[in-house]
Amino acid sequence: MNAQFKKGVLELIVLLSVTKRDMYGYELVSEVSRVVDVNEGTIYPLLKRLTNERYFETYLRESTEGPPRKYYHLTAAGILYKDALRKEWQEFSSRVNGFIKESERE
């Protein structure tokens, strides 16, 4: 996948993933990888930035498989931001898809 396409939609995919349920970092990497190919080095800086911008809150939860895990929870500001991004993405992708269909008819 084109790196610029991926960069443009990655934040939205992360926010939508955490909407379903709170997740820890590696779990998010796995979830996002179902849609676009990413690695931990891409996701963790994004999580840190979204947390610093107060779109996520974090908490620790004990794990049976090692040290406690940091979970990410969407805040009220995060929900508003996610909804705005989703609306922008839908409008943008609709316009691009319309343009593609139009260009195929010519």
VODO-376428 format. One record per residue (C-alpha): residue number from 1; residue in three letters; chain; x, y, z. Coordinates in steps of 0.001 Angstrom, whole numbers, plus 500000, padded with zeros to 6 digits. Layout:
N
NUM; ALA; A; X; Y; Z
...
END
This chain:
106
1; MET; A; 500000; 500000; 500000
2; ASN; A; 501150; 503513; 499234
3; ALA; A; 502861; 504923; 502343
4; GLN; A; 501093; 508278; 502026
5; PHE; A; 497676; 506608; 501860
6; LYS; A; 498515; 504599; 504962
7; LYS; A; 499808; 507621; 506857
8; GLY; A; 496610; 509524; 506107
9; VAL; A; 494243; 506904; 507498
10; LEU; A; 496269; 505293; 510295
11; GLU; A; 495123; 507675; 513027
12; LEU; A; 491476; 507057; 512165
13; ILE; A; 491945; 503270; 512203
14; VAL; A; 493585; 503437; 515646
15; LEU; A; 490798; 505618; 517050
16; LEU; A; 488087; 503383; 515579
17; SER; A; 489779; 500277; 516997
18; VAL; A; 489787; 501646; 520530
19; THR; A; 486144; 502679; 520152
20; LYS; A; 485161; 499011; 520236
21; ARG; A; 487017; 498341; 523487
22; ASP; A; 490063; 499449; 525454
23; MET; A; 493241; 497915; 524041
24; TYR; A; 496913; 497670; 524890
25; GLY; A; 499657; 498593; 522440
26; TYR; A; 500550; 495243; 520913
27; GLU; A; 496863; 494374; 520633
28; LEU; A; 496354; 497607; 518684
29; VAL; A; 499263; 496779; 516376
30; SER; A; 497592; 493444; 515595
31; GLU; A; 494182; 495041; 515068
32; VAL; A; 495465; 497802; 512794
33; SER; A; 497580; 495277; 510848
34; ARG; A; 494351; 493600; 509763
35; VAL; A; 493667; 496720; 507673
36; VAL; A; 497110; 498154; 506835
37; ASP; A; 500578; 496724; 507286
38; VAL; A; 502158; 498482; 510290
39; ASN; A; 504700; 497730; 512984
40; GLU; A; 505124; 498733; 516609
41; GLY; A; 507515; 501534; 515674
42; THR; A; 504673; 503230; 513826
43; ILE; A; 501872; 502713; 516339
44; TYR; A; 503549; 503569; 519665
45; PRO; A; 504565; 507158; 518722
46; LEU; A; 501023; 507705; 517425
47; LEU; A; 499555; 506411; 520711
48; LYS; A; 501859; 508689; 522684
49; ARG; A; 500842; 511736; 520633
50; LEU; A; 497120; 510951; 520874
51; THR; A; 497500; 510478; 524643
52; ASN; A; 499396; 513787; 524964
53; GLU; A; 496604; 515473; 523010
54; ARG; A; 494138; 513994; 525538
55; TYR; A; 492283; 511801; 523051
56; PHE; A; 493307; 508746; 525070
57; GLU; A; 493581; 508003; 528763
58; THR; A; 495782; 505127; 529861
59; TYR; A; 495684; 502704; 532750
60; LEU; A; 497613; 499596; 533764
61; ARG; A; 496037; 496166; 533993
62; GLU; A; 497744; 493070; 535351
63; SER; A; 498646; 490404; 532813
64; THR; A; 498982; 486657; 533320
65; GLU; A; 501741; 486673; 530683
66; GLY; A; 504221; 489149; 532159
67; PRO; A; 504268; 492723; 533431
68; PRO; A; 501135; 494881; 533609
69; ARG; A; 499897; 496202; 530263
70; LYS; A; 499102; 499825; 529460
71; TYR; A; 495570; 500061; 528078
72; TYR; A; 494258; 502925; 525984
73; HIS; A; 490779; 504314; 526546
74; LEU; A; 489098; 506888; 524292
75; THR; A; 488186; 510119; 526106
76; ALA; A; 485177; 512314; 525325
77; ALA; A; 487524; 514577; 523318
78; GLY; A; 488809; 511482; 521531
79; ILE; A; 485286; 510446; 520561
80; LEU; A; 484598; 513895; 519095
81; TYR; A; 487923; 513859; 517243
82; LYS; A; 487291; 510339; 515908
83; ASP; A; 483824; 511324; 514682
84; ALA; A; 485230; 514406; 512919
85; LEU; A; 488023; 512387; 511294
86; ARG; A; 485583; 509700; 510170
87; LYS; A; 483321; 512329; 508577
88; GLU; A; 486295; 513943; 506808
89; TRP; A; 487504; 510539; 505578
90; GLN; A; 484072; 509584; 504258
91; GLU; A; 483727; 512864; 502367
92; PHE; A; 487279; 512647; 501024
93; SER; A; 487038; 509010; 499921
94; SER; A; 483632; 509631; 498341
95; ARG; A; 485047; 512486; 496261
96; VAL; A; 488095; 510479; 495204
97; ASN; A; 485979; 507428; 494327
98; GLY; A; 483599; 509629; 492340
99; PHE; A; 486520; 511147; 490467
100; ILE; A; 487952; 507692; 489710
101; LYS; A; 484599; 506464; 488343
102; GLU; A; 484218; 509614; 486277
103; SER; A; 487708; 509270; 484796
104; GLU; A; 487062; 505629; 483856
105; ARG; A; 484082; 506677; 481693
106; GLU; A; 486149; 509016; 479555
END
